[in-house]
């Protein structure tokens, strides 16, 4: 009994549903985080979610493209209503992509890739703007190198501007970009030309978010050869592969906020060695 009570105080299961505050309809694929902790999940297509929080979890953070972010006390998370954002469009001049030229950017010297289960977080790759992109700025395709044991696993792709501090800033898309990943270890090519995205002059962050949903779940029963006891191992696919590279910084999103890793000595010219998502862009004119 004592052990049971201790276990209950350490971890708790929170169930709930996320809905549109105006229409009352469920919101699928909402990112849900335990504030300031690397604990997260994703709402299902019917808006329902389950998250396991520890005793230090006080608030859950809800985020979805097209809706305002919201922090909710754990005790009040059974029904969460998100308010749609008011999208204000700046005056723009629309020009059509010619598509007569293209170039792939983001290739690394190190072609050896390694797969990681990045869990409930967003990993991004930074693409700086170079003078040679001036006349070929349209983002036509994004390629992602993945490893998956299930067919048609789903991930979300993000495009972020660069804010004044150099962190990932605002989302550049006004709706979710959900893509399917084929089974096996392959490079997936996705056409994003309909979004009319151009690489900004201060660069762009492109990242992926693993969706912790039933569709992506893979269960494997394992037997201990010594005790002969069985257990179920749960994995969420796909895995995105990573290149080992040298960079000035690394950004990851977890606990509801962006975290930056950089060299400890600001006066040093040395870079840090990181694992960066194997994501490339194909630009066109």
Secondary structure, 3 states (H helix, E strand, C coil): CHHHHHHHHHEEEEEEEEEECCCCCECCCCEEEECCCCCEEECCCCCEEEEEEECCCCEEEEECCCECCEEEEHHHCCEEEECECCCCCCCCCCCCCCCCCEEEECCCCCCCEEECCCCCCEEEEEECCCHHHCCCCEEEEEEEEEEECCCCEEEEEEEEEECCCCCEEEECCCCCCEEEECCEEEEEEEECHHHCCECCCCCEEEEEEECCCHHHEEEEEEECCCCCCEEEEEEECCEEEEEEEEECEEEEEECCEEEEEECCCCCCCCCEEEEEECEEEEEEC
